[in-house]
């Protein structure tokens, strides 16, 4: 069952997956595709043609501009913003108002399980890696590796996190990391972290 609140503005051309909810005052534009069990919070915006996988959460007042792509299990915190223009202007050099054909939209891609903190800004085009975490208030200007925790302006990696979102702790050997919550192991090679098969 799909739940759409009466005050939400959902285009009839949008595809809303089974079990998904669109809450008060949210807007979902034309050709947007939401997977199963997604939650679009109060006042959130999902742009034209945005693609979302299953089990995504877009929290209150977040702005997900096209052509963003969110894979399964992505979390977008309250008032986070995904941009979509290299050089934003309201008018062209002659003073004429710019239209949709006057620029090439660029998007933010969020890989599976990634999380974007409250009021973070992702400056397109960037890719947020699998299970990565962007701290609240961060400004992301370059790609974020898988499992990285980034913070600051501009955002930089400050820790590694596992699938549980908890910062990893150093293991017994150099380059080995352990999740204190799940016990899962990860290995680091320069700025790349990979899970150890168990």
Residue, then its C-alpha position, 0 to 999 in steps of 0.5 A: x500500500x502507498x500512503x500519500x498525504x492530502x497536502x503532498x504534491x505528487x505528479x501522476x507521472x511519478x512512480x511510487x513503490x509499494x509500501x512507500x509514504x509521502x508526507x505533508x507538503x512534500x513534492x514529488x515531480x514528474x518521472x521521479x521513481x521511488x522504490x519500495x518502502x521509501x519515506x519522503x518527509x514533510x516538505x521534502x522535494x524530489x525533482x523531475x526524473x530522480x531515481x530512488x531505490x528501495x528503503x530510502x529515507x528523505x527527511x523533512x525539507x530535504x531538497x533532492x534535485x534532478x538528476x540525482x540517483x539514490x541506490x537502495x537504503x540511502x538516508x538523506x537528513x533533514x534540510x540536506x540539499x543536492x545541487x544540480x548546476x555547475x554555474x547557477x545563474x537566473x539570467x544569461x549574460x544579456x539579462x534574459x531569464x534562463x530556462x530549462x534548456x539553457x543549462x546541463x543538469x548534473x547530479x548527485x549519486x548516492x551508493x547503497x547504504x550511504x547517509x547524508x547528515x542534516x543540512x549537508x550540501x552535496x555539490x554536483x556532480x559527486x558520488x557518495x560511496x557505499x555505506x559512506x556517511x556525510x556529517x551534518x552541515x558538511x559541504x561535499x565538493x568531491x567524491x566520497x569513498x566507500x565507508x568514509x565518514x566526511x565532515x567540514x567545509x569542504x568535506x574531508x575524510x575524518x574516520x572510517x565507518x562500517x555498515x552499522x554507521x559506527x566509526x571503526x576502530x584499529x585492528x590488531x594489524x596495520x590497515x585492519x579495521x574492526x566495527x565495534x558493534x558488529x565485529x566485521x573486519x575491513x582492510x585499508x589500502x591508501x584511501x580505499x576500504x573494503x570489507x573482509x569476507x568472513 
